[in-house]
Amino acid sequence: MRALRDELQRFLLEYQFALKEVETKIAILRDEFLHMHDYNPIEHVSSRVKSADSLVEKVTRKGVDPDFPSIRAHIHDVAGIRITVSFVADAYLLFDLLTAQDDVTVREVKDYIAEPKENGYKSLHVIIDVPVFLSTGRVDIPVEVQFRTIAMDFWASLEHKIYYKFDRQVPGDLLGSLKDAADTAAELDERMERLHREVRAPVPVAARQLDV
């Protein structure tokens, strides 16, 4: 049992290393934007590696063979990172910049911003492989990356709490209210992004001369 526990810990440790790789890439992009463009598109970054208990529960529920190669091949959200951005355009921009890096391999993309789920959920999901260099050699580890705006993140947090409270059996009127709230959040995203573009638009020369 101790040997199995140690092997599982080492397996999960590889995912922790992969998260550090992605976090470093995101931090570099954030710092570059601050220094070169005087703008930070990233509001917040959070990450996690599934606990051993959570991983075992998902392996059992999905019917995946309980060996490490099978888990790595079929469970892609063992490591996850969520990047909360200011505007929808920032989500796509960071997605493009991250996935264009030559040591990042895209496995799967689910664009719930362009095509929201029926309940109103919006987020841009991508599964990427990133290399981790261990003493035993290179290992490519899958990481799930989610990009969402502040409004999307706030809505998703509320939705999660409601589904947890009702054990996923949410009354119909609440589901309708959730969908309405998702529509309102989407409208807010559009209005705030439009204002942002207007604020950052170059001031016409004539207007600048009038201010002098």
N, C-alpha and C positions, 0 to 999 in steps of 0.2 A: 504493500500500500504506500509506503514511503517513497519507493522508487517511482510509482505511478504519479504520486503527488508532485514530486520533483520534476518529472517529465512534463506534466501539465503546466507547472509554473514557468518552465523554460519556454514552452509553446506560447503562453500568453505574454511572456517577456518580449518575444519577437514582435508582437503587435504593439507593445509599448514603444519599442524602438522605432517602428514604422510611423507611429503617431508623432514622435519627435521629429522625424524627417519632414513630415507634412507641415507641422507647426513651424519649423524653421523656414520652410519655403514661404509660408504665408506671412511670417514676420518680416522676411526680407522684402516681399512685395509691399507690405504696409509701410516699412521705413523708406523704401524708394519713393513711394507716392508722397510721403510727407516732405521729403527733402527735395525732390525733383519737380513735383507738381503742386506742392503746398495744399495737399488734399488727402484725406484719409478715408477710403471707401469702407473700411472695416470698423464696425462698431463693437463687436464682441466675438471672441472665439472660445468655444468650449469643446472638450474632448473627453472620451472615456474608453476604457477597454472592458468588455463584459467580464463580470465575475465568473469564477469557475461554476458556481451554482446556476447562474443564468445561462451559461453556455451549455451545460448539461441538459437543462430544461428544454432549450431550443433544439438541441440535437435529437432529443427524445421525441419532441413534438413534430419535428420535420421528418423523422424516420431516417436520419442520416446514420451511416455506419459509424460506430464510436471509435474511429481511429483518426489520428491527426491528419493524414493526407486527405481523407474524405471530408473532414470538418473544414479544412482549408479550401477545398474545392467547392463546397456547397454552402458554407456559411460565410457570407461576405461582410457582415456588419459586426464582427468581433471587435474591431477597432473602428471608432466613429469620431468624426470631428464636425462641428457645426460652426459655420461662419455667418454671423449676422452682419448684414450690410445696410447702408443707408437707403439705397434705391435699387429698383429692379435692374437697371442698367449695370449697376456695380456687380450684381450677382453673376450676370453673363460675362462681364469683363474679367472678373477674377477666375471664373471657370475657364475661360479661354487661356488666360495667362498660366494657370496652374497646369492644365492638361497639355499645353504646348511644350512643356519642358521635356527634354529628350530622355530623361530617366523615369518619366511617368508614363505608364501604359493604361489606357482607358479600357475597362472591361464592359461597363454598362452605364447608360445614362437614362434617367427618368425625369422628364421635365414636367413637373406638376405645376409650374408657373404658367406655361403655355396651355397645358391641359390639366386644370385642377381636378382633384378627386370630387366625387359627387357631394361630399359633405362640405366642400369649400376649401379643403386643405391645399396649400400652395407651398412649394419648395422645389429647388433644383437639386436632384440627387445624382451623384456619380460614384461608381466604384472604380478605384484606381489601384494599380499595383505599383508599389515603390520598393526599391532595392534596400535591403539591410545587409550590411557587411559584418559578418561575425567571424570569430576565430576559425570557424569551420568552413567559411566561404560565404558566398552571396546567397541570400534568400529573398525572393520576391513576395511581399506581403500585401494582401488586399486591405484597403481602407475605404470606408464609406465616408464621403464628404457631402455635406448638405449646405446649400447656400439659400439664405432667406432674408427678407427685409425685417426691420424691427416690427412692423405691423403683422407680418406673417408669423413671426416668432411669438408675439404676444397672443395671437389667435390660437396657434398650435398648443401653447402652454395651457390656455383656458380649456381647449377641447380635451386635452389629456386629463385634466383634473375632473372634468364632467364625466368622461367615460370611466374613469377610475371610481368615482363616487357611485355611479349607477351600475358598476360591474359590466360595462359595455351595453347594458339594456337601457339606453337613453330614451325618455319619453319623446313622442313625436313632436310636441310643441317646442321642446328644447332643441331638437335637431333643426327645426325650421329657424329658430332664433340664431343658432350657430351659423347656418348658411347665410342668413341676413347679415350677421356680423362679419363673415368672410367677405361678402360683397362690399360692405362698408370699408373694410380694411383695404381692399383692392382699390377702391375709389380714392382713399386717402393716399395710398402709394402713388397713384397717378397724379394727384394734385400737388403733392410735395415734390415729386420729381420735376413737374412742370415749373414750379416756383424755383427750384434749384437751378434749372437750366437758365431761367431768366436772370437770376442773380449773378451767375457766372458768365453770362454773355458779355462779350467785349462792349465797352461803352463807345458809341459813335464819336468820331473826332469832333463834330460840331457840338455835341453835348458836352464834351470835355472842355472845349473852348469857352462855352457859356459859364462853366463852373469857375474858370480862372478869374 
